[in-house]
């Protein structure tokens, strides 16, 4: 494990501590009864994973949790994604205009194609207050992409309005489910077991898409996608 990845793990541990102590200092998506029809939308960037990774996640993680409770919103193959970089957090009305989308597209067009593909090493599940995510450490390229995007978005008048635990090291996450009520003990215990059993080969992120949509990725609009070199 590299020193960079050790720093990423420290950030994840800090997030876990804040969740445990109910002292969140970072942005989260608040729960709603029906995430599919949620009118709140965001402007963000993400990676749509391969069919192989989606199938593995559904089979080994999501399906076992569905057998415990089907009441939560679980991501389908069409909505599973790996978050890259937020631009405007989810809200109704939106925190962005059509001109903001245009400027963000110009920034991403100038940044993404100049960066390399990078690997994600998924290693655990993490229960946030209103969602469950699979967490991965990465190669330094993710940080380099995010930091350059952050600088150029600010320069173009559309700074990221999301609150982060830190502004230097970032990790990868894939949201698996969102909650409309607090998970019960059986669900929490199963998450703990599945987290310890995660066995996923290093995954290569080779593209980035700028999108708008709600937390469930309904009403998804892909502004544009770019390949990493």
Secondary structure, 3 states (H helix, E strand, C coil): CCHHHHHHHHHHHHHHHHHHCCCCCCCCCCCCCCCCCCCCEEEEEEECCCHHHHHHHHHHHHHHHHCCCCCCEECCCCCCCEEEEEEEEEECCCCCCHHHHHHHHHHHHHHHHHCCCEEEEEEEEEECCCEEEEEEEECCHHHHHHHHHHHHHHHCCCCCCCCCCCCCCCCEEEEEEECCCCCCHHHHHHHHHHHHHCCCCCEEECEEEEEEECCCCCCCEEEEEEECC
